[in-house]
């Protein structure tokens, strides 16, 4: 193998390296200074290999040739290492670094040319111009245009004339050592070779939607780097906020939210590169967010590892697991006091503990049809048992959402066993007795009322017929069932209350205001009920209030006269009927101060003129006049 030629001695004419100028750019300026045809020919004439200089392997020899500090030149020169290039401790992808592109910022070159304290050529090339992801100069806001060396021209118009407008570019420059460095925890854990594609993909998603590609033809790649940086800095947890926004704007598929739907292209990219350890921190952050925000099934593979325990569940999944409709699942969750877990999800998600409680409740309950078969009742009999309070539904029916009641299986079993506790088995039905349905029909009662009386101990069954399952096998004495409904009541019937008050609307207002308590009581025939007011309530009402009519009857006058008398005495009514001439009630304590009326003090009404009383005499018509006025009347002869 031939040895490499030694470089020539230090050149007599030299140039000072600019800030951030790599070795191959300095050698290129020297070639123009000496009027060489090309940088490669100038390098060969001085014992250097141009390709080795560009690859960063002859940086020290270039420093010796140019007479400059080798350490400063190495700090600005990329070194090619296989599929990557290195600058200090930072690594950039080899495909993201391209010196032959010869991009430049014309504004920077104009500033260099204006310096008169350095020999020409004064404009020098910056090392970061060759990083393809840096498409704009963060110092001037101009696009890095590709042009030939020494090409003159006006500077490109600036996009944003301040560094704050390009956070992505300034972050990359800071890590490369060409500017102030900002700390971004998630990106600092990655190499630049991994951080730059990640930021560009996130920027494309923020600008063009969750399914956008950063390398698509219709996507402007210029603002991607700075747009993506907003998801990694600013706020306590910017990347989590970015993921929350993706989940909140996702469109669920059949009430399900999968990671691919929620995170879009970002999740697909990380799944495709799940074996690449470079994106390990990002993958862990996305995995933790997905477990805390999405309904994931146990055992599902999520970014290389299975999900061990689910954290959240959906109504749709609970419906499939329990076999219940979604509306029923929602009402059961509400009955358990479960509320949707806080989070960015567009569909309600419930905690795993609430989902487990619902599954247990669904297994421990049954529909009305199953409970009816267990008790051996018809639809009417089951409705009677429920209305009597013998069996309380866990979930009552609710229109079209839940068309049947849902009962606790244990409660149904307790009811089926409780009514037969201590009841002997009978071969035949005794005389005067009948099974439960027939006893209810003959005793003019309901199955629910009979079962309620048996559970309360007010009715003792005679036995249980063999061969009949469920409650219809209960044997009762018909006379006992009939006496159960005809039990005497000491309360005041509602019709009597209305009659004593004197106005039905006023009686209803007394019930609505709470002065009287109205309740329903069975009255016997065909499960009919009557409305009654407790006698104690009625007695208390009578002790506190009295009507004007009752006072008038005691005084021997009219209700209107009594009302006028009370009004003149300054006693106002407590309440009264809204209809004209209706009854009016007063407080007894107010009426007790009224003196009793006497015939001397009672004010008599003046007599009204009646027929035949007055100034004009009454002239009775004669029979002839009547006959003339009434056709068909025979005129009487004159006497």
FENTA-V979848 format. One record per backbone hydrogen bond with DSSP energy under -0.5 kcal/mol. NH is the residue of the N-H (numbers start at 0). CO is the residue of the C=O. Records with the same first field share a line. If there is no record, write none. Layout:
NH->CO ; CO
//
This chain:
7->45
10->64
13->11
19->17
20->17
21->19
25->21
26->22
27->23
28->24
29->25
30->26
31->27
32->28
33->29
34->31
35->30
41->37
42->38
43->39
44->40
45->41
46->43
47->42
49->47
52->48
53->49
54->50
55->52
56->51
57->51
61->57
62->58
63->59
64->60
65->61
66->62
67->62
72->68
73->69
74->70
75->72
76->73
78->85
79->54
80->83
83->80
84->91
85->78
86->89
89->86
91->84
93->82
95->92
96->93
97->129
100->97
101->98
103->144
105->103
108->104
109->105
110->106
111->107
112->108
113->109
114->111
115->113
126->19
128->125
129->126
130->127
131->95 ; 129
133->130
134->132
136->141
137->135
140->136
143->134
144->103 ; 142
146->101 ; 144
150->147
158->140
164->161
165->162
169->165
170->166
171->167
172->168
173->169
174->170
175->171
176->172 ; 173
177->172
178->172
183->181
187->183
188->184
189->186
192->90
193->190
194->190
195->191
197->193
198->194
199->195
200->196
201->197
202->198
203->199
204->200
205->201
206->202
207->203
208->204
211->208
215->212
218->215
219->217
220->218
223->220
224->220
226->222
227->223
228->224
229->225 ; 226
230->227
231->228
232->228
240->236
241->237
242->238
243->239
244->240
245->241
246->242
247->243
248->244
249->246
251->249
252->255
253->251
255->252
261->257
262->258
263->259
264->209
265->262
267->263
268->264
269->265
270->266
271->267
272->268
273->270
275->272
276->274
278->275
279->276
282->278
283->279
284->280
285->281
286->282
287->283
288->284
289->285
290->286
291->287
292->288
293->289
295->293
298->306
299->296
301->299 ; 304
302->300
304->301
306->299
307->305
312->349
314->347
317->313
318->314
319->315
320->316
321->317
322->318
328->324
329->325
330->326
331->327
332->328
333->329
334->330
335->331
336->333
337->332
340->348
345->246
349->312
351->310
354->350
355->351
356->352
357->353
358->354
359->355
360->356
361->357
362->358
363->359
364->360 ; 361
365->406
367->404
370->366
371->367
372->368
373->369
374->370
375->371
376->371
381->377
382->378
383->379
384->380
385->381
386->382
387->383
388->385
389->384
390->384
392->390
393->405
394->405
397->401
400->397
401->397
405->394
406->365
408->363
409->363
411->407
412->408
413->409
414->410
415->411
416->412
417->413
418->414
419->416
420->417
422->419
423->421
425->463
429->427
432->429
433->475
435->471 ; 473
438->434
439->435
440->436
441->437
442->438
443->440
444->439
449->445
450->446
451->447
452->448
453->449
454->450
455->451
456->452 ; 453
457->452
458->452
460->458
461->474
462->474
463->423
464->472
465->425
467->464
468->466
470->374
472->469
473->470
474->462
475->433
477->431
478->431
480->476
481->477
482->478
483->479
484->480
485->481
486->483
491->532
492->490
493->530
496->492
497->493
498->494
499->495
500->496
501->497
506->502
507->503
508->504
509->505
510->506
511->507
512->508
513->509 ; 510
514->509
515->509
517->515
518->531
520->529
522->527
523->527
524->522
526->443 ; 523
527->524
529->520
531->518
532->491
533->516
537->533
538->534
539->535
540->536
541->537
542->538
543->539
544->540
545->585
547->583
550->546
551->547
552->548
553->549
554->550
555->551
556->551
561->557
562->558
563->559
564->560
565->561
566->562
567->563
568->564
569->566
570->565
571->569
573->584
574->584
576->582
581->578
584->574
585->545
587->543
589->586
590->586
591->587
592->589
593->590
601->597
603->601
612->609
613->611
618->616
619->617
625->621
626->622
627->623
628->624
629->625
630->628
632->629
//
